[in-house]
Amino acid sequence: MTSALPSYSSAVHEKMHLHSRSMSWTVPVLVPIPGVRTRNLRLHVPNHRRVSQFTATRFGRRKAPLLLLIIALATLWGFFSFAKRFSNESDDWASASGESSTLIFSREDLQRIWKWEIDSGHYPSNIKIPEQIGLTSAPLNPALPPRRAPTIPSRFRPPPGPVVTTTRGDGPRRVYLDVQNSLEVAYPPRPVPGSVSDLDIVMDNCDFSQNKYVRDCLEVLRVGGGLDNGNRLRRGKMDDWHYIYMEQERDNFTEPQQAPSLANVIAPRPASSADEDPNAGLIRKKGLEWESSLELRRPLAHVPHSSLSTPCDPEHPRLFHMFWTGPFTDKPYLALLSFLFTQNVGLHQKDTPTDNVCRPEFWLWINPGPAAAVPNPSAVSDMYEGLKTNPWAAPFLHPRFKDVIKFKLWNTTDQLDGIPELKDEWRELKGTLFNSGGHVIDVPAEKSQTVSETIQVVEGTNGTEADVPKPTAEKGDDDDMLNRTGSKSSSSYDRLSVILSDMARFVLCHRFGGIYLDADTIFLRDWEELWGWKGAFAYRWSRLEKYNTAVLRMNRNSALGTFLFHTALKNGLDFHPMTVSRYLKDSYLEGLLLRLPDALFDSAWLNTELYQRERPPQPYFQEFADFFDTPATISAQPQALGFEGFFRGAYSYHFHNFWWKPFDPSRNWPDLGPKFAAGERAARAAADPDTDPDDWVDRVGDDKRDLDWATVLKRTFESYIRGERPNMYGEWLEW
């Protein structure tokens, strides 16, 4: 074994070596490399002995320490002066994290964005506005109730600060609900129409950055939402867990006047001196000037639900959006079933509901071919023909569902042209449409032909559809990245479609309003009180202070959306969640897109990344695959607990891809009863082509003994459509 200590042949050699080292201006230092025990990093640092000897020889031993101190202070002063110079907004473009800044808007425009969202009732929160925005007076907030001003004598009040970080409530008062069924029934009550979730209280009980556990968060969500009906245990007074409220109707409330123009309610931030830069402290994107003044429409008027003339607020439509590429499979099938099982769509009433309920709609956007392909001019009719013949999709074309489930054809050109902030500029960036986190996938010119060229051919043709020239599909490998339609395995991931969906969610929410959900999402409860909260939100990327936009709520034509599209245009049209996180952080607008805890929509995520495993929620998934292949040690839970035992309290569950894993391997077909028997027969024949249909007999011995969580949820939703059980709120489907 070799020694790390130096060895010498004699004392003379040792003295000469030490003397030569002491005369050198630098000395080598060995630093251990983490994770590599056998090697060290060799660094050269200043030799303090040589510096001390030099200064003592030149200036004497008394003056040498003072001189060294002066040199050190001068070096630090020079370093900080250099850093301060390059932190100026006009010169410095590097952010504190080492990434280049994405900011293109001045402080005045950032103030106008905040003011627009607050005036429109999209900030029903007491979370402070960042000081960097520089507001000089507290805006009136129509979504917050007024607060009684503290009666503190003026001589004891602190002097007002240069900036304001709070708003002044000017809205209807709130009445918090203790949600429970008054009857002795086994099912929880539907949320009260018009109820609102106080997401400040949710954050107080669920925020991971404040060391809150997913398990505890889910208890607050199910108790406050009345989901523990009939099973509530004595816990003492739980007023602090009441997070659902109703807005009281104002006395003599009248339809509000149109909000005043922004030009009349916001002014540039006054400078304390003629030389002060109004954008000091903001870090602008390198190589760009500040954008010209931002054009925003007039702010909306915040109207309490009780004061609406109709159950639905036309300015805040209740639309769920989902994006799907390629053939319809069991994944969107289960998303739609869970929507019908949980949301208040009125299927328990034979006639159109007449009560004070705003029924949500589910818009499933279909991109029928590969993400980079040119669509067929007859794509709409082809889409419906494909849905009719697909056993997983055909049931949702039934007339009973026509008012709540709608299939839409995704057309990239049409959608981008429908965004005012993009329509005049996006074509210049068509070579970078497939941009994810700065990584651009190059699509050949013949593949990236725009949809508008095809549309012009159709519009200019006077003949029948048969006369319309159709693009010729190139032959190629179906598993090639440009030709994939869906992810058939973990090694053949449809990356282009994922990147396209990153952009599609922002386009759909900004153009139509509503909430976007990834197709690997399952609804677990009614979202009524989330619709009542008018602000925008996504959720946290597990342990990181970043966004995951698998759930995204944005308002139609909002100031926030306008900001995001203008910013994305100047940053390669990149809508990857990490990049969007940078857009909002660089501009101090994170408060306008609330980053909710992932416990609400993705309760297993922290556990799969080795966090909170000492107190996990129910069920306990150590990896996302446990949903499809539940480990034997916990495989008794799905059948014993059922739907009610699956992350009870969460609004949805995100199973993170696994497109290639069937929910129910033993019965990998839609099992919806006699009304949809034709589709079931076709799917069974495809799943088991070697068995004669006359021999189809479902024997319990052929089924898997321990059913996985994915299988239990699928069979639960299907039994509701078959009429064998009510939905989660005790309502039976009426045909």
Secondary structure, DSSP 8 states (H G I E B T S, - for coil): ---SS---SSHHHHHHHHHHHHHSSEEEEEEEETTEEEEEEEEEEE-HHHHHHHHHHHH-TTHHHHHHHHHHHHHHHHHHHHHHHTTSTTT--B-TTSSB--B-S-HHHHHHHHHHHHHTT---------GGG--SS--EETTS---------GGGS----SS----EE-S--EEE-----SS--SS-----TT-EE-HHHHHHHH-GGGT--HHHHHHHHHHHTTTTTT-----S--GGG--EEEE---TT---------HHHH------SSTT--TTTT--B-TT-----------------GGG-SSSS-TTS--EEEEEEESS--HHHHHHHHHHHHHS---TTSSS---SS----EEEEEEE-S-TTS---TTHHHHHHHHHHH-TTTGGGGSGGGTTTEEEEE--HHHHHHT-TTTTTTGGGGGGGSSEETTEE----TTTS--HHHHHHHHHT--S-GGGS---------TTSTTT--S-SSTTS--HHHHHHHHHHHHHHHHHH-EEEE-TTEEE-S--HHHHHS-SEEEEEETTEEEEEEEEEEE-TT-HHHHHHHHHHHTTTT---HHHHHHHHHHHT-GGGEEEE-GGGT-TTHHHHTT-STTS--SS--SSGGGGTS--GGGTTHHHHH-GGGSSTT-SEEE----TTS-S-GGG-S----GGGHHHHHHHHHHH-TTS-GGG----GGGS-SS--HHHHHHHHHHHHHHTSS--TTS-----
